[in-house]
């Protein structure tokens, strides 16, 4: 075990502690539905459960990792050194407020802008996915011993299962026609939504996931899990980044073909 690997392992354990803290706040609120809802400037929803989770995680990080920076969906950014914790307190807030269990807290550590630790904790599912750079991707169900994840071996688009997340996202980004072309080229298409699509990809259940209008806190925790499971994670044009407002994750075998297909379809519909 290298020194860096050991450090990331310790950070992963800290991220799991943060996830435990988040779950202790979010799940009781979800089950009781005793939260208030506000609409943000971008017309997305925020509940007091979102703000409570983020405030608790931020305080815990500031206490135990005072030299690290912070980026949270609700409370913004603190620049401090090369290490930054990136938090989405409740990914899938619309699901949360409607009683749909597809939501999670996303916790990432980025070093020099590269996500190296990711935890996705979905307490309403009773599931948690996690990864640290160089140590594989894992899933635990209701606290049981974790099992290692691996992406599928599908290598042909016509045998692939695609989750496109949201038609509206693709349309607003000017990619509706390429999306429709892609759905016709693959075996199966669905919109499972939010973090779950990427976790299904890491488990080998899906083969391609793509979406637009995504921020670093939507993606950073997902990147290590997908890549440590053997997948590839870029933006829609194939650039390796969690910061470019779009995402394309695949099992790796299909990545070049998917990037090329979308680019050619986009050009053909000009």
FIRO-764747 format. One line per field, with one value per residue: y, z, x of N, C-alpha, C in turn; residue number from 1. Coordinates in Angstrom, 1 decimal, padded with zeros to 4 digits, always signed. Atoms other than C-alpha are relative to their C-alpha. Example, Ala and Ser with C-alpha at 12.3 -4.5 7.8 and 13.67 -1.06 7.14 Angstrom:
2
nnorth -001.2, -001.1
nup +000.0, +000.0
neast +000.9, -000.9
canorth -004.5, -001.1
caup +007.8, +007.1
caeast +012.3, +013.7
cnorth +001.2, +001.1
cup +000.0, +000.8
ceast +000.9, -000.8
seq 1, 2
***
This chain:
270
nnorth -001.2, -001.3, -001.0, -000.7, +001.0, +000.1, -001.3, +000.0, +001.0, -000.7, -001.0, +000.8, +000.3, -001.2, -000.3, +000.8, -000.6, -001.1, +000.6, +000.5, -001.2, -000.4, +000.9, -000.2, -001.2, +000.1, +001.1, -000.3, -001.1, +000.6, +000.9, -000.8, -001.1, -001.2, -001.0, -001.1, +000.0, -001.4, +000.1, -000.8, -000.9, +000.8, +000.7, +001.3, +000.0, +000.2, +000.2, -000.2, +001.1, -000.2, -001.0, +000.6, +000.9, -000.7, -000.7, +000.9, +000.5, -001.1, -000.2, +001.1, -000.2, -001.1, +000.4, +001.1, -000.2, -001.4, -000.5, +000.4, -000.9, +000.5, -000.5, +000.6, -000.6, -001.0, -001.0, -000.6, +000.5, -000.5, +000.4, +000.1, +001.1, +000.8, +001.0, -000.6, +000.9, -000.5, +000.6, -000.2, +000.5, +000.9, +000.1, +000.5, -000.7, +000.1, +001.4, -000.1, -000.7, +000.7, +001.4, +001.0, +000.3, -000.2, -001.2, +000.4, -001.0, +000.2, -000.6, +000.2, -000.8, -000.3, -000.5, -000.7, +000.0, +001.4, +000.8, +001.2, +000.7, -000.2, +000.8, -000.3, +000.7, -000.1, +000.7, +000.5, +001.3, +000.8, +000.4, -000.9, +000.3, -000.8, +000.3, -000.8, +000.2, +001.1, +001.1, +000.6, -000.6, +000.9, -000.3, +000.7, +000.0, +000.1, +000.2, +001.2, -000.1, -000.5, +000.8, -000.8, -000.3, +000.1, -000.4, +001.1, +000.3, -000.3, -000.7, -000.4, -000.9, +000.6, +000.8, -000.8, -000.6, -001.4, -000.9, -001.4, -000.9, -000.9, -000.6, -001.5, -000.4, +000.2, -000.9, -001.3, -000.1, +000.1, +001.3, +000.9, +000.8, +001.1, +001.0, +000.9, +000.9, +001.0, +001.0, +000.9, +000.8, +000.9, +001.1, -000.3, -001.3, -000.4, -001.1, +000.4, -001.3, -000.4, +000.8, +001.5, +000.4, +000.2, +001.1, +001.2, +000.2, +000.6, +001.4, +000.8, +000.2, -000.9, -000.1, -001.4, -001.0, -001.3, -001.0, -001.4, -001.0, +000.6, -000.7, +000.9, +000.8, +001.1, +001.0, +000.3, +001.2, +001.1, +000.3, +001.1, +001.3, +000.5, +000.4, +001.1, +001.2, +000.3, -000.8, -001.3, -001.1, -001.2, -000.8, +000.6, +000.0, +000.9, -000.6, +000.6, -001.1, +000.0, -001.5, -000.6, -000.1, +001.1, +001.3, +001.3, +001.2, +001.3, +001.1, -000.2, +000.7, -000.7, -001.4, -000.7, +000.1, -000.8, -001.4, -000.2, +000.0, -001.2, -001.1, +000.1, -000.3, -001.5, -000.7, +000.3, -000.7, -001.4
nup +000.0, +000.1, -001.0, +000.5, -000.1, -001.4, -000.3, +000.6, -000.8, -001.2, +000.4, +000.3, -001.3, -000.5, +000.9, -000.5, -001.2, +000.5, +000.5, -001.2, -000.6, +000.9, +000.0, -001.3, +000.1, +001.1, +000.0, -000.8, +000.6, +001.2, -000.4, -000.7, +000.9, -000.8, +000.4, +000.8, +001.4, +000.6, +001.4, +000.2, +001.1, +001.2, +000.0, -000.7, -001.4, -001.1, -001.2, -001.2, -000.2, +000.8, -000.7, -001.3, +000.3, +000.4, -001.1, -000.9, +000.6, +000.1, -001.4, -000.3, +000.8, -000.6, -001.2, +000.1, +001.1, +000.0, +001.0, +001.3, +000.6, -000.1, +001.0, -000.2, +000.8, -000.6, -000.7, +000.7, +000.1, -000.8, +000.7, -001.0, +000.3, +001.2, -000.3, -000.2, -000.1, +000.9, -000.6, +000.4, -001.2, +000.5, +001.4, +000.2, -000.9, +000.5, -000.4, -001.4, -000.5, +000.5, -000.6, +000.8, -000.8, +000.8, -000.4, -000.7, -000.3, +000.8, -000.7, +000.8, -000.3, +001.2, -000.3, +001.2, +001.0, +000.5, -001.1, -000.3, -000.9, +000.2, -000.7, +000.3, -001.0, +000.3, -001.1, +000.2, +000.7, -000.9, +000.8, +000.1, +000.9, -000.4, +000.7, -000.2, +001.2, -000.1, -001.0, +000.5, -000.3, -000.9, -000.3, -001.2, -000.1, -001.4, -001.0, +000.2, +000.6, +001.3, +001.1, +001.0, +001.2, +001.3, +001.1, +000.9, +001.1, +001.2, +000.9, +001.2, -000.3, +000.2, -001.1, -001.2, -000.7, -000.2, -000.9, +000.5, -001.1, +000.2, +001.4, -000.1, -000.1, +001.4, +000.9, -000.4, +000.4, +001.4, +000.3, +000.0, +001.1, -000.3, -001.0, +000.6, +000.8, -000.8, -000.5, +001.1, +000.3, -001.1, -000.3, -001.0, -000.6, -001.1, -000.7, -001.4, -000.6, -001.1, -000.3, +000.1, +001.3, +000.0, -000.9, +000.8, +000.9, -000.7, -000.3, +001.2, +000.4, +001.2, +000.8, +000.4, -000.6, +000.4, -000.4, +000.1, -001.1, -001.3, -000.7, -000.6, -001.1, +000.5, +000.7, -000.6, -000.8, +000.9, +000.8, -000.4, -000.1, +001.4, +000.6, -000.7, +000.4, +001.4, +001.1, +000.5, -000.4, +000.7, +000.4, +001.2, +001.2, -000.3, -000.8, -001.4, -001.0, -000.7, -000.1, +001.3, +000.0, +000.6, -000.4, +000.7, -000.7, +000.7, -000.5, +000.6, +001.3, +000.9, -000.2, +001.2, +001.0, -000.4, +000.3, +001.4, +000.5, -000.3, +000.7, +001.4, +000.0, -000.2, +001.2, +001.1, -000.2, +000.0
neast +000.8, -000.8, +000.3, +001.2, +001.1, +000.3, +000.7, +001.3, +000.8, +000.5, +001.0, +001.2, +000.6, +000.6, +001.2, +001.1, +000.5, +000.8, +001.2, +000.8, +000.6, +001.1, +001.1, +000.7, +000.9, +000.9, +001.0, +001.1, +000.9, +000.7, +001.1, +001.1, +000.4, +000.2, -000.9, +000.5, -000.5, -000.1, -000.4, -001.2, +000.1, +000.0, +001.3, -000.1, +000.5, -000.8, +000.7, -000.8, -000.8, -001.2, -000.9, -000.5, -001.0, -001.3, -000.6, -000.7, -001.3, -001.0, -000.5, -000.9, -001.3, -000.8, -000.6, -000.9, -000.9, +000.0, -000.9, +000.6, +001.0, +001.4, +001.0, +001.3, +001.0, +000.8, -000.7, -001.0, -001.4, -001.2, -001.3, -001.0, -000.9, +000.2, +001.0, +001.3, +001.1, +001.1, +001.1, +001.4, +000.6, +001.1, +000.1, +001.4, +000.9, +001.4, +000.5, +000.1, +001.1, +001.2, +000.1, -000.6, -001.2, -001.2, -000.7, -001.2, -001.0, -001.3, -001.1, -001.2, -001.3, -000.8, -001.3, -000.3, +001.1, +000.3, +000.7, -000.7, +000.8, +001.5, +001.0, +001.4, +000.7, +001.5, +000.6, +001.3, -000.3, -000.8, -001.2, -001.1, -001.1, -001.1, -001.2, -001.2, -000.9, -000.9, +000.5, +001.2, +001.3, +000.7, +001.4, +000.5, +001.5, +000.5, -001.1, -000.7, -001.4, +000.1, -000.4, -000.6, +000.8, -000.7, +000.8, +000.4, -001.0, +000.7, -000.9, +000.7, +001.1, +001.3, +000.2, -000.2, +001.1, -000.3, +000.8, -000.3, +000.4, +001.1, +000.2, -000.1, -001.4, -000.6, +000.6, -000.5, -001.4, -000.1, -000.4, +001.1, +000.0, -001.0, +000.5, +001.0, -000.8, -000.7, +001.0, +000.4, -001.2, -000.3, +001.0, +001.0, -000.2, +000.9, -000.5, +000.0, -000.2, -000.9, -001.2, +000.3, -000.4, -001.5, -000.3, +000.3, -001.1, -001.1, +000.4, +000.1, +001.4, +000.1, -001.2, -000.3, +000.8, -000.4, +000.9, -000.4, +000.4, -000.5, -001.1, -001.0, +000.6, +000.8, -000.8, -001.3, +000.0, +000.3, -001.2, -000.9, +000.8, +000.1, -001.3, -000.6, +000.7, -000.5, +000.6, -000.6, +000.8, -000.4, +001.1, +000.7, -000.9, -001.1, -001.1, +000.0, +000.3, +001.3, +000.2, +000.3, +001.5, +000.7, -000.7, +000.2, -000.6, +000.2, -000.8, -001.3, +000.0, +000.9, -000.1, -000.4, +001.1, +001.2, -000.4, +000.0, +001.4, +000.7, -000.6, +000.4, +001.5, +000.1, -000.4, +000.9, +001.2, -000.2
canorth +000.0, +003.4, +006.4, +008.1, +005.0, +004.8, +008.5, +008.0, +004.9, +007.1, +009.8, +007.1, +006.1, +009.7, +010.1, +007.1, +008.8, +011.8, +009.5, +008.0, +011.5, +012.5, +009.4, +010.1, +013.4, +012.7, +009.4, +010.3, +013.5, +011.5, +008.9, +011.5, +014.0, +016.8, +019.1, +022.5, +023.2, +026.4, +027.1, +028.4, +031.0, +028.2, +026.9, +023.8, +022.7, +022.8, +021.3, +022.1, +018.6, +019.5, +022.5, +020.6, +017.8, +020.1, +022.2, +019.2, +017.8, +021.1, +021.6, +018.1, +018.7, +022.0, +020.4, +017.3, +018.4, +022.1, +022.4, +021.1, +023.2, +022.7, +023.0, +022.4, +022.8, +024.9, +026.8, +027.4, +027.1, +027.6, +027.6, +026.2, +024.1, +021.4, +019.2, +019.9, +018.1, +018.3, +017.7, +017.3, +016.9, +015.3, +014.4, +013.9, +016.5, +016.3, +012.5, +013.2, +015.6, +013.4, +010.2, +008.5, +006.6, +007.4, +010.0, +010.0, +012.1, +012.5, +013.0, +013.4, +014.4, +016.1, +016.6, +019.2, +019.1, +015.3, +013.3, +010.6, +009.5, +009.0, +007.9, +007.7, +006.9, +006.1, +005.3, +004.9, +002.1, +000.8, +000.9, +002.6, +002.7, +003.9, +004.0, +005.4, +005.8, +002.5, +000.4, -000.6, +000.3, -001.3, -001.6, -002.4, -003.3, -002.5, -002.5, -005.9, -006.7, -004.9, -006.5, -005.3, -003.7, -004.2, -002.7, -004.8, -006.3, -005.1, -003.9, -003.1, -000.2, -002.4, -004.5, -001.6, -000.3, +003.5, +005.8, +009.4, +010.9, +013.6, +014.5, +018.1, +018.3, +017.0, +019.2, +022.4, +021.6, +021.2, +017.5, +016.1, +014.8, +013.0, +011.5, +010.1, +008.7, +007.1, +005.5, +004.0, +002.6, +000.9, -002.2, -000.5, +003.0, +004.3, +007.3, +005.9, +009.3, +011.0, +009.1, +005.7, +005.5, +005.8, +003.3, +000.8, +001.4, +000.6, -002.6, -003.7, -003.4, -000.4, +000.4, +004.1, +007.1, +010.7, +014.0, +017.8, +020.8, +019.0, +020.7, +019.3, +018.4, +016.3, +014.3, +014.4, +011.5, +009.4, +009.6, +007.4, +004.8, +004.5, +004.5, +002.2, -000.2, -000.2, +002.4, +005.7, +009.1, +012.2, +015.1, +014.6, +015.4, +013.0, +015.4, +013.9, +016.3, +016.6, +020.4, +020.9, +020.8, +017.6, +013.9, +010.7, +007.5, +004.1, +000.7, +001.9, -000.6, +001.6, +005.0, +006.0, +004.7, +006.6, +009.9, +009.5, +008.6, +011.6, +014.0, +012.7, +012.8, +016.4, +017.4, +015.7, +017.6, +021.0
caup +000.0, -001.1, +001.2, -001.0, -001.0, +002.8, +003.0, +000.7, +002.7, +005.8, +004.0, +002.8, +006.4, +007.3, +004.3, +005.6, +009.0, +007.2, +005.5, +008.8, +010.1, +007.0, +007.1, +010.8, +009.8, +006.4, +006.8, +009.8, +008.0, +004.8, +006.7, +008.8, +005.9, +008.4, +006.3, +004.7, +001.0, -000.7, -004.4, -005.3, -007.9, -010.5, -009.8, -008.1, -004.7, -001.4, +001.8, +005.4, +005.4, +002.6, +004.6, +007.9, +006.4, +004.7, +007.8, +009.9, +007.4, +006.9, +010.7, +011.0, +008.2, +009.7, +013.0, +011.9, +008.6, +009.3, +006.6, +003.8, +001.5, +001.1, -001.7, -000.9, -003.0, -000.5, +001.3, -001.3, -001.4, +000.9, -001.0, +001.2, +000.0, -002.6, -000.9, -001.1, +000.2, -002.2, -000.8, -002.3, +000.9, -000.9, -004.5, -005.8, -003.7, -005.9, -005.2, -001.5, -001.1, -003.1, -001.1, -003.8, -002.2, -005.1, -003.3, -001.6, +000.1, -002.2, -000.5, -002.4, -001.7, -004.6, -004.6, -007.1, -008.7, -009.2, -007.2, -005.4, -002.8, -003.3, -001.1, -002.2, +000.7, -000.1, +003.3, +002.0, -000.3, +002.6, +000.2, +000.1, -002.6, -002.1, -003.6, -003.0, -005.8, -006.3, -003.9, -006.1, -005.9, -003.3, -002.3, +001.1, +001.7, +005.1, +006.8, +005.5, +004.4, +001.2, -002.2, -005.0, -008.1, -011.7, -014.9, -017.6, -020.6, -023.2, -026.2, -028.8, -028.8, -030.1, -027.0, -024.5, -021.9, -021.6, -018.9, -020.3, -017.1, -018.5, -022.0, -020.9, -020.0, -023.5, -025.3, -023.4, -024.2, -027.9, -027.9, -028.2, -031.7, -030.9, -027.8, -029.9, -032.4, -029.6, -028.1, -031.5, -031.7, -028.3, -027.0, -024.2, -022.9, -019.6, -017.3, -013.9, -012.7, -010.4, -008.7, -009.1, -012.8, -012.2, -009.4, -011.6, -014.2, -011.6, -010.7, -014.3, -014.7, -017.1, -019.8, -020.6, -018.6, -019.8, -018.7, -018.8, -016.4, -013.7, -011.2, -009.5, -006.4, -008.6, -010.1, -007.9, -005.6, -008.6, -010.5, -008.3, -007.9, -011.7, -012.6, -009.8, -011.0, -014.4, -016.2, -017.9, -016.8, -019.0, -020.2, -023.2, -025.6, -024.0, -021.9, -018.5, -016.0, -013.4, -014.0, -017.5, -016.8, -018.7, -018.0, -019.9, -018.0, -019.6, -018.9, -020.8, -023.7, -025.2, -024.4, -027.6, -029.7, -027.6, -027.8, -031.5, -032.1, -030.2, -031.9, -035.4, -034.6, -033.3, -036.5, -038.8, -037.2, -037.6
caeast +000.0, +001.4, +001.5, -001.1, -003.3, -003.1, -004.2, -007.1, -008.2, -008.3, -010.2, -012.7, -013.3, -013.9, -016.3, -018.3, -018.5, -019.9, -022.4, -023.5, -024.1, -026.1, -028.2, -029.1, -030.6, -032.1, -033.8, -035.9, -037.1, -037.9, -039.9, -041.8, -042.1, -041.8, -039.7, -040.3, -039.7, -038.4, -037.7, -034.2, -033.4, -032.8, -036.3, -035.0, -036.3, -034.5, -035.8, -034.7, -033.4, -030.9, -029.6, -029.5, -027.5, -025.0, -024.6, -023.8, -021.3, -019.6, -019.3, -017.8, -015.3, -014.3, -013.7, -011.9, -010.3, -009.6, -007.0, -009.3, -011.5, -015.3, -017.9, -021.5, -024.6, -026.4, -023.7, -021.1, -017.3, -014.3, -011.0, -008.3, -005.3, -005.3, -007.9, -011.6, -014.6, -017.6, -021.0, -024.5, -026.6, -029.6, -029.2, -032.7, -034.5, -037.6, -037.8, -037.2, -040.0, -042.5, -041.7, -039.7, -036.7, -034.3, -032.2, -028.8, -026.1, -023.0, -019.7, -016.4, -012.8, -011.0, -007.3, -006.1, -009.5, -009.5, -012.1, -010.3, -012.8, -016.6, -019.4, -023.0, -025.3, -029.0, -030.6, -034.1, -032.7, -030.6, -027.6, -024.2, -021.6, -018.1, -014.6, -011.1, -008.5, -006.7, -008.9, -011.8, -015.5, -017.8, -021.4, -022.9, -026.6, -028.1, -024.7, -023.7, -020.1, -019.4, -019.1, -016.9, -018.4, -017.5, -018.9, -020.5, -018.5, -021.0, -019.0, -021.6, -024.1, -026.9, -026.5, -026.2, -028.6, -028.8, -030.0, -030.4, -031.7, -034.0, -035.4, -035.7, -032.0, -030.9, -033.4, -032.3, -028.7, -029.5, -029.0, -032.5, -032.1, -028.7, -030.4, -033.3, -030.8, -028.8, -032.0, -032.7, -029.1, -029.0, -030.8, -032.7, -033.3, -034.7, -034.4, -033.6, -032.4, -030.0, -027.2, -028.9, -028.2, -024.4, -024.5, -026.3, -023.6, -020.9, -022.8, -022.8, -026.6, -026.4, -023.9, -024.2, -025.4, -025.5, -026.9, -026.6, -026.9, -024.8, -022.5, -019.4, -021.4, -023.7, -020.8, -017.7, -018.7, -019.8, -016.5, -014.3, -017.1, -017.6, -013.9, -012.8, -015.5, -013.7, -015.8, -015.0, -016.3, -016.1, -018.2, -020.5, -017.7, -015.2, -013.1, -012.2, -013.8, -016.5, -016.6, -017.9, -021.7, -022.4, -021.5, -021.1, -020.3, -019.9, -018.5, -015.4, -015.8, -018.5, -017.1, -015.3, -018.2, -020.8, -018.8, -018.4, -022.0, -023.3, -020.8, -021.7, -025.5, -025.1, -023.3, -025.8, -028.7, -027.2
cnorth +001.2, +000.9, +000.7, -000.8, +000.0, +001.3, +000.0, -001.0, +000.7, +001.0, -000.7, -000.3, +001.2, +000.4, -000.9, +000.5, +001.1, -000.5, -000.5, +001.2, +000.5, -000.8, +000.2, +001.2, -000.1, -001.0, +000.2, +001.1, -000.6, -000.9, +000.7, +001.0, +001.3, +001.1, +001.1, +000.1, +001.5, -000.2, +001.0, +000.8, -000.8, -000.8, -001.4, +000.1, -000.2, -000.2, +000.4, -001.2, +000.1, +000.9, -000.6, -001.0, +000.7, +000.8, -000.9, -000.6, +001.0, +000.3, -001.2, +000.0, +001.1, -000.3, -001.0, +000.1, +001.5, +000.6, -000.3, +001.1, -000.7, +000.6, -000.8, +000.6, +001.1, +001.1, +000.5, -000.6, +000.8, -000.5, -000.1, -001.2, -000.8, -001.1, +000.7, -001.1, +000.6, -000.8, +000.4, -000.7, -001.0, +000.1, -000.7, +000.6, -000.2, -001.4, +000.0, +000.6, -000.7, -001.4, -001.1, -000.3, +000.2, +001.3, -000.4, +001.3, -000.4, +000.7, -000.4, +000.8, +000.1, +000.5, +000.6, -000.1, -001.4, -000.7, -001.3, -000.9, +000.3, -000.9, +000.4, -000.8, +000.2, -000.8, -000.6, -001.3, -001.0, -000.4, +001.2, -000.5, +000.9, -000.5, +001.0, -000.4, -001.2, -001.1, -000.6, +000.7, -001.1, +000.4, -000.8, +000.2, -000.1, -000.4, -001.3, +000.2, +000.4, -001.0, +000.9, +000.1, -000.1, +000.3, -001.2, -000.2, +000.2, +000.9, +000.5, +000.9, -000.7, -001.0, +000.8, +000.5, +001.4, +000.6, +001.5, +001.0, +000.9, +000.5, +001.5, +000.5, +000.0, +001.0, +001.4, +000.2, -000.1, -001.4, -001.0, -001.0, -001.1, -001.0, -001.0, -000.9, -001.0, -001.0, -001.0, -001.0, -001.0, -001.0, +000.5, +001.4, +000.3, +001.2, -000.3, +001.2, +000.1, -000.9, -001.5, -000.5, -000.4, -001.2, -001.3, -000.3, -000.7, -001.4, -000.9, -000.2, +000.9, +000.1, +001.4, +000.9, +001.4, +001.0, +001.4, +000.8, -000.6, +000.8, -001.0, -000.8, -001.1, -001.2, -000.5, -001.4, -001.2, -000.5, -001.1, -001.3, -000.6, -000.4, -001.1, -001.3, -000.5, +000.8, +001.3, +001.1, +001.3, +001.0, -000.6, +000.0, -000.8, +000.6, -000.5, +001.2, -000.2, +001.5, +000.7, +000.0, -001.0, -001.3, -001.1, -001.1, -001.2, -001.0, +000.0, -000.6, +000.8, +001.5, +000.8, +000.0, +000.9, +001.5, +000.3, +000.0, +001.3, +001.2, +000.0, +000.3, +001.5, +000.7, -000.2, +000.7, +001.5, +000.7
cup +000.0, +001.1, -000.4, +000.2, +001.4, +000.4, -000.5, +000.7, +001.3, -000.3, -000.4, +001.3, +000.5, -000.8, +000.4, +001.3, -000.3, -000.5, +001.1, +000.6, -000.9, +000.1, +001.3, +000.0, -001.1, +000.0, +000.9, -000.6, -001.2, +000.5, +000.7, -000.9, +000.7, -000.4, -000.7, -001.3, -000.5, -001.5, -000.1, -001.3, -001.4, -000.2, +000.5, +001.4, +001.0, +001.2, +001.2, +000.3, -000.8, +000.8, +001.3, -000.2, -000.4, +001.1, +001.0, -000.6, -000.1, +001.4, +000.4, -000.7, +000.6, +001.3, -000.1, -001.2, -000.2, -001.2, -001.4, -000.4, +000.0, -001.2, +000.3, -000.9, +000.6, +000.6, -000.6, +000.2, +000.9, -000.7, +001.1, -000.4, -001.2, +000.2, +000.3, +000.1, -000.7, +000.4, -000.8, +001.1, -000.3, -001.5, -000.3, +001.0, -000.4, +000.4, +001.5, +000.5, -000.5, +000.6, -000.8, +000.6, -000.8, +000.3, +000.8, +000.4, -000.8, +000.7, -000.8, +000.6, -001.4, +000.4, -001.3, -001.0, -000.4, +001.2, +000.2, +001.0, -000.3, +000.8, -000.4, +001.0, -000.2, +001.1, -000.2, -000.8, +000.9, -000.7, +000.1, -000.9, +000.3, -000.7, +000.4, -001.1, +000.3, +000.9, -000.5, +000.4, +000.7, +000.3, +001.3, +000.1, +001.4, +001.0, -000.2, -000.6, -001.5, -001.1, -001.1, -001.2, -001.2, -001.1, -000.9, -001.1, -001.3, -000.9, -001.3, +000.3, -000.1, +001.1, +001.4, +000.6, +000.4, +000.9, -000.4, +001.0, -000.3, -001.4, +000.0, +000.0, -001.4, -000.9, +000.3, -000.4, -001.5, -000.5, -000.1, -001.2, +000.1, +001.0, -000.7, -001.0, +000.8, +000.6, -001.0, -000.3, +001.1, +000.2, +000.8, +000.5, +001.1, +000.6, +001.5, +001.0, +001.1, +000.2, -000.3, -001.4, +000.0, +000.9, -000.7, -001.1, +000.7, +000.4, -001.2, -000.5, -001.2, -000.7, -000.3, +000.8, -000.5, +000.4, -000.1, +001.2, +001.3, +000.5, +000.6, +001.2, -000.4, -000.4, +000.8, +000.7, -000.9, -000.8, +000.5, +000.0, -001.4, -000.5, +000.8, -000.3, -001.4, -001.1, -000.3, +000.2, -000.6, -000.1, -001.3, -001.2, +000.2, +000.8, +001.5, +001.0, +000.6, +000.1, -001.2, -000.3, -000.9, +000.5, -001.0, +000.7, -000.7, +000.6, -000.6, -001.4, -001.0, -000.1, -001.3, -001.0, +000.4, -000.3, -001.4, -000.6, +000.3, -000.8, -001.5, -000.1, +000.2, -001.3, -001.1, +000.2, +000.0, -001.1
ceast +000.9, -000.4, -001.3, -001.3, -000.5, -000.8, -001.4, -000.9, -000.5, -001.0, -001.3, -000.7, -000.7, -001.3, -001.2, -000.5, -001.0, -001.4, -000.9, -000.7, -001.1, -001.2, -000.9, -000.9, -001.0, -001.1, -001.2, -001.0, -000.7, -001.2, -001.1, -000.6, -000.3, +001.0, -000.7, +000.7, +000.1, +000.5, +001.2, -000.1, +000.0, -001.3, +000.1, -000.4, +001.2, -000.8, +000.9, +000.8, +001.3, +000.9, +000.5, +001.1, +001.3, +000.6, +000.7, +001.2, +001.0, +000.6, +001.0, +001.3, +000.8, +000.7, +001.1, +001.0, +000.2, +000.8, -000.6, -001.0, -001.4, -000.7, -001.3, -001.1, -000.7, +000.8, +001.3, +001.4, +000.9, +001.2, +001.1, +000.9, -000.4, -001.1, -001.3, -001.1, -001.2, -001.2, -001.3, -000.8, -001.1, -000.1, -001.3, -001.0, -001.4, -000.6, -000.2, -001.3, -001.3, -000.1, +000.6, +001.4, +001.3, +000.7, +001.2, +000.8, +001.3, +001.1, +001.3, +001.1, +000.7, +001.3, +000.5, -001.0, -000.4, -000.7, +000.7, -000.7, -001.5, -000.8, -001.4, -000.9, -001.5, -000.7, -001.4, +000.1, +000.7, +001.3, +001.0, +001.0, +001.2, +001.3, +001.1, +001.0, +000.9, -000.5, -001.3, -001.3, -000.8, -001.4, -000.3, -001.5, -000.4, +001.1, +000.7, +001.4, -000.1, +000.4, +000.6, -000.8, +000.9, -001.0, -000.3, +001.1, -000.7, +000.9, -000.6, -001.2, -001.3, -000.3, +000.0, -001.4, +000.4, -000.9, +000.3, -000.4, -001.2, -000.1, +000.2, +001.5, +000.7, -000.6, +000.5, +001.5, +000.2, +000.4, -001.1, +000.1, +001.1, -000.5, -001.0, +000.7, +000.7, -001.0, -000.4, +001.2, +000.3, -001.1, -001.2, +000.3, -001.0, +000.6, -000.1, +000.2, +001.0, +001.2, -000.2, +000.5, +001.5, +000.4, -000.4, +001.0, +001.2, -000.3, +000.0, -001.4, -000.3, +001.3, +000.4, -000.9, +000.5, -001.0, +000.7, -000.4, +000.4, +001.2, +001.0, -000.6, -001.0, +000.8, +001.2, +000.0, -000.2, +001.2, +000.9, -000.7, +000.0, +001.4, +000.7, -000.7, +000.4, -000.6, +000.8, -001.0, +000.5, -001.2, -000.6, +000.9, +001.3, +001.2, -000.2, -000.1, -001.3, -000.5, -000.6, -001.5, -000.7, +000.8, -000.3, +000.8, -000.4, +000.8, +001.4, +000.1, -000.8, +000.3, +000.4, -001.2, -001.2, +000.4, -000.1, -001.4, -000.7, +000.6, -000.5, -001.5, -000.2, +000.3, -001.0, -001.4, +000.1, -000.9
seq 1, 2, 3, 4, 5, 6, 7, 8, 9, 10, 11, 12, 13, 14, 15, 16, 17, 18, 19, 20, 21, 22, 23, 24, 25, 26, 27, 28, 29, 30, 31, 32, 33, 34, 35, 36, 37, 38, 39, 40, 41, 42, 43, 44, 45, 46, 47, 48, 49, 50, 51, 52, 53, 54, 55, 56, 57, 58, 59, 60, 61, 62, 63, 64, 65, 66, 67, 68, 69, 70, 71, 72, 73, 74, 75, 76, 77, 78, 79, 80, 81, 82, 83, 84, 85, 86, 87, 88, 89, 90, 91, 92, 93, 94, 95, 96, 97, 98, 99, 100, 101, 102, 103, 104, 105, 106, 107, 108, 109, 110, 111, 112, 113, 114, 115, 116, 117, 118, 119, 120, 121, 122, 123, 124, 125, 126, 127, 128, 129, 130, 131, 132, 133, 134, 135, 136, 137, 138, 139, 140, 141, 142, 143, 144, 145, 146, 147, 148, 149, 150, 151, 152, 153, 154, 155, 156, 157, 158, 159, 160, 161, 162, 163, 164, 165, 166, 167, 168, 169, 170, 171, 172, 173, 174, 175, 176, 177, 178, 179, 180, 181, 182, 183, 184, 185, 186, 187, 188, 189, 190, 191, 192, 193, 194, 195, 196, 197, 198, 199, 200, 201, 202, 203, 204, 205, 206, 207, 208, 209, 210, 211, 212, 213, 214, 215, 216, 217, 218, 219, 220, 221, 222, 223, 224, 225, 226, 227, 228, 229, 230, 231, 232, 233, 234, 235, 236, 237, 238, 239, 240, 241, 242, 243, 244, 245, 246, 247, 248, 249, 250, 251, 252, 253, 254, 255, 256, 257, 258, 259, 260, 261, 262, 263, 264, 265, 266, 267, 268, 269, 270
***
